[in-house]
């Protein structure tokens, strides 16, 4: 009983999820705390953006520890809530961050439609979790969750919006004469690309969860590497240490 029942794939994913959550929480808190020093809202909203995104990965760890403690699966509805309910908050925090960075004078015109759409989608999500959770996600094994149609559509919409906004931010930042600003924009774009690549793991695990091989675990670790690297790249997009900045700018020159 206990850990023996949890598959190698599940344990591998939980292990890297814990690493990602720890790193992301530290980065998020540091970003939020910077707001209190500089009084710039962009650090507050950016910190909450990444904190909201990282809470998605709390679910597998909670499910695993719950099973180890009580030797039974965690309540599937609670699992689905932890894994999905923050989706709308990710988008709202990020759009606010994007407006502060690029279009502060057009903030209201951008925020109102996006917030309205997000609130509608989030409300539908909550209703579905209550009355028909199988449209949002289903649990597999002891620590895994498989996104279903609504979750896929909602999260895909959020990722597309964030990716487009980061591309716009990157394009505008490339016009800056300050190489540090250009590099920060590059790291934010890289963070989004890395995170997007990591999401292909969901499809991969769905195919191979029943047949575990060394290759399967290696591929999962590679996907998790992209996930963890996305957190580090996000950090560099807002906190580019002087030593790294001087080194990459010197290399550029």
C-alpha positions as CSV (number, residue, x, y, z in Angstrom):
1,X,0.0,0.0,0.0
2,X,1.0,3.7,-0.3
3,X,4.0,4.6,-2.5
4,X,4.1,1.2,-4.1
5,X,0.8,1.8,-5.8
6,X,2.0,5.0,-7.4
7,X,3.5,4.5,-10.9
8,X,7.0,5.7,-11.8
9,X,5.5,8.2,-14.2
10,X,3.4,9.7,-11.5
11,X,6.3,9.9,-9.0
12,X,8.6,11.5,-11.7
13,X,6.0,14.1,-12.5
14,X,5.3,14.8,-8.8
15,X,9.0,15.2,-8.1
16,X,9.5,17.8,-10.8
17,X,6.2,19.5,-10.0
18,X,7.5,20.1,-6.4
19,X,10.7,21.6,-7.8
20,X,8.8,23.8,-10.2
21,X,6.4,24.9,-7.4
22,X,9.2,25.8,-5.0
23,X,11.1,27.8,-7.6
24,X,8.0,29.5,-8.9
25,X,6.8,30.4,-5.4
26,X,10.2,32.0,-4.6
27,X,10.2,33.9,-7.9
28,X,6.6,35.0,-7.4
29,X,7.1,36.2,-3.8
30,X,10.3,38.1,-4.8
31,X,8.5,39.8,-7.7
32,X,5.6,40.8,-5.5
33,X,7.9,42.1,-2.7
34,X,9.7,44.3,-5.3
35,X,6.4,46.2,-5.7
36,X,6.6,47.3,-2.1
37,X,10.1,48.7,-2.7
38,X,9.5,50.4,-6.0
39,X,5.7,50.9,-5.8
40,X,5.4,49.8,-9.4
41,X,2.2,47.7,-10.0
42,X,3.8,45.8,-12.8
43,X,5.8,43.7,-10.3
44,X,2.7,43.0,-8.2
45,X,0.6,41.8,-11.1
46,X,3.5,39.9,-12.7
47,X,4.2,38.1,-9.4
48,X,0.6,37.1,-9.1
49,X,0.5,36.0,-12.7
50,X,3.3,33.4,-12.2
51,X,2.0,32.5,-8.8
52,X,-1.4,31.7,-10.3
53,X,0.2,29.7,-13.1
54,X,2.3,27.6,-10.7
55,X,-0.7,26.7,-8.5
56,X,-1.9,24.5,-11.3
57,X,1.1,22.2,-10.4
58,X,0.2,22.0,-6.7
59,X,-2.6,19.5,-7.6
60,X,-0.4,16.5,-8.4
61,X,1.7,17.0,-5.2
62,X,-1.4,17.3,-3.1
63,X,-2.9,14.2,-4.6
64,X,0.3,12.2,-4.1
65,X,0.8,13.3,-0.5
66,X,-2.9,12.7,0.3
67,X,-2.6,9.1,-1.0
68,X,0.5,8.5,0.9
69,X,-1.1,9.7,4.2
70,X,-4.5,8.2,3.9
71,X,-3.9,5.4,1.3
72,X,-6.8,6.4,-0.9
73,X,-7.3,8.8,-3.9
74,X,-8.0,12.4,-3.2
75,X,-11.5,13.7,-3.9
76,X,-11.5,14.1,-7.7
77,X,-13.7,17.3,-7.6
78,X,-11.3,19.0,-5.2
79,X,-8.4,17.9,-7.4
80,X,-10.1,19.4,-10.5
81,X,-10.7,22.7,-8.6
82,X,-7.0,23.0,-7.6
83,X,-5.9,22.2,-11.1
84,X,-8.2,24.6,-13.0
85,X,-9.9,27.3,-11.0
86,X,-6.9,29.7,-11.3
87,X,-7.0,29.7,-15.1
88,X,-9.0,32.9,-15.4
89,X,-6.9,34.7,-12.8
90,X,-3.7,33.9,-14.8
91,X,-5.2,35.8,-17.8
92,X,-6.5,38.7,-15.8
93,X,-3.2,39.3,-13.9
94,X,-1.2,39.0,-17.1
95,X,-3.4,41.3,-19.2
96,X,-3.1,43.9,-16.4
97,X,0.7,43.4,-16.5
98,X,0.8,43.7,-20.2
99,X,-1.2,47.0,-20.2
100,X,1.1,48.5,-17.6
101,X,4.2,47.5,-19.7
102,X,3.0,48.6,-23.1
103,X,-0.4,50.4,-23.2
104,X,-0.9,52.2,-19.8
105,X,-2.9,54.9,-21.5
106,X,-5.3,52.3,-23.1
107,X,-5.6,50.1,-20.1
108,X,-9.3,50.5,-19.5
109,X,-10.2,49.9,-23.2
110,X,-8.2,46.6,-23.1
111,X,-9.0,45.4,-19.6
112,X,-12.8,45.7,-19.8
113,X,-13.4,43.3,-22.7
114,X,-10.8,40.8,-21.5
115,X,-12.0,40.9,-17.9
116,X,-15.6,40.4,-19.1
117,X,-14.7,37.4,-21.3
118,X,-12.6,35.9,-18.6
119,X,-15.3,36.3,-15.9
120,X,-17.8,34.6,-18.2
121,X,-15.4,31.7,-18.9
122,X,-14.4,31.3,-15.3
123,X,-18.1,31.3,-14.2
124,X,-18.8,28.5,-16.7
125,X,-15.8,26.6,-15.4
126,X,-17.0,26.8,-11.8
127,X,-20.5,25.7,-12.8
128,X,-19.2,22.8,-14.8
129,X,-16.9,21.7,-11.9
130,X,-20.0,21.6,-9.7
131,X,-22.5,19.9,-12.1
132,X,-20.5,18.2,-14.8
133,X,-16.7,18.0,-13.8
134,X,-16.1,15.4,-16.5
135,X,-16.2,18.2,-19.1
136,X,-13.3,19.9,-17.3
137,X,-11.0,17.1,-16.3
138,X,-10.9,13.5,-15.2
139,X,-8.4,11.9,-12.7
140,X,-6.3,8.9,-13.7
141,X,-4.1,6.8,-11.4
142,X,-3.5,8.3,-8.0
143,X,-1.8,11.6,-8.9
144,X,-2.6,12.4,-12.5
145,X,-5.3,14.5,-14.1
146,X,-6.4,14.5,-17.7
147,X,-7.8,17.8,-19.0
148,X,-11.1,17.5,-20.9
149,X,-12.8,19.7,-23.6
150,X,-13.6,22.8,-21.6
151,X,-10.3,22.9,-19.7
152,X,-8.4,22.5,-22.9
153,X,-10.4,25.3,-24.7
154,X,-10.1,27.7,-21.7
155,X,-6.4,27.1,-21.1
156,X,-5.6,27.2,-24.9
157,X,-7.4,30.5,-25.1
158,X,-5.4,31.9,-22.2
159,X,-2.1,30.7,-23.6
160,X,-2.8,32.1,-27.1
161,X,-3.7,35.5,-25.6
162,X,-0.6,35.5,-23.4
163,X,1.7,34.4,-26.2
164,X,0.4,37.1,-28.6
165,X,0.7,39.8,-25.9
166,X,4.3,38.7,-25.2
167,X,5.1,38.8,-28.9
168,X,3.7,42.4,-29.0
169,X,5.8,43.3,-25.9
170,X,8.9,41.7,-27.5
171,X,8.4,43.6,-30.8
172,X,8.0,46.9,-29.0
173,X,11.0,46.2,-26.7
174,X,13.2,45.5,-29.6
175,X,12.9,49.2,-30.6
176,X,14.5,50.2,-27.3
177,X,18.0,51.5,-27.4
178,X,18.7,49.8,-24.1
179,X,20.0,46.3,-24.6
180,X,18.9,45.3,-21.1
181,X,15.3,45.9,-22.0
182,X,15.6,43.9,-25.2
183,X,17.1,41.0,-23.3
184,X,14.4,41.1,-20.7
185,X,11.8,40.9,-23.4
186,X,13.6,38.0,-25.0
187,X,13.6,36.1,-21.8
188,X,9.9,36.6,-21.3
189,X,9.2,35.4,-24.9
190,X,11.5,32.4,-24.2
191,X,9.7,31.7,-21.0
192,X,6.4,31.5,-22.9
193,X,7.9,29.2,-25.6
194,X,9.4,26.9,-22.9
195,X,6.2,26.7,-21.0
196,X,4.3,26.0,-24.2
197,X,6.6,23.1,-25.1
198,X,6.3,21.6,-21.6
199,X,2.5,21.3,-22.2
200,X,3.0,18.7,-24.9
201,X,3.8,16.4,-22.0
202,X,0.1,16.1,-21.3
203,X,-0.5,14.4,-24.7
204,X,2.7,12.3,-24.4
205,X,1.8,11.0,-20.9
206,X,-1.8,10.3,-22.1
207,X,-0.3,7.9,-24.7
208,X,2.3,6.2,-22.5
209,X,1.0,6.2,-18.9
210,X,0.2,2.5,-19.2
211,X,3.6,1.5,-20.7
212,X,6.5,2.8,-18.7
213,X,10.0,2.6,-20.2
214,X,13.3,4.4,-19.6
215,X,12.6,6.4,-22.8
216,X,9.2,7.5,-21.5
217,X,10.7,8.8,-18.2
218,X,13.6,10.5,-20.1
219,X,11.1,12.3,-22.4
220,X,9.0,13.4,-19.4
221,X,12.1,14.8,-17.7
222,X,12.9,16.8,-20.8
223,X,9.4,18.3,-20.8
224,X,9.9,19.1,-17.1
225,X,13.2,20.7,-17.9
226,X,11.3,23.1,-20.2
227,X,8.7,23.7,-17.5
228,X,11.3,24.6,-14.8
229,X,13.4,26.7,-17.3
230,X,10.3,28.7,-18.1
231,X,10.2,29.9,-14.5
232,X,13.8,30.9,-14.5
233,X,13.4,32.7,-17.8
234,X,10.3,34.5,-16.5
235,X,12.5,35.6,-13.5
236,X,15.2,36.9,-15.9
237,X,12.5,38.9,-17.7
238,X,11.9,41.0,-14.6
239,X,15.1,40.5,-12.6
240,X,18.1,40.5,-14.9
241,X,21.1,40.3,-12.6
242,X,23.9,42.8,-13.4
243,X,26.5,40.1,-13.9
244,X,24.3,38.2,-16.4
245,X,23.3,41.5,-18.1
246,X,26.9,42.6,-18.5
247,X,28.0,39.2,-19.8
248,X,25.2,38.8,-22.5
249,X,25.4,42.5,-23.5
250,X,29.2,42.2,-23.9
251,X,28.7,39.0,-26.0
252,X,26.2,40.8,-28.1
253,X,28.6,43.6,-28.8
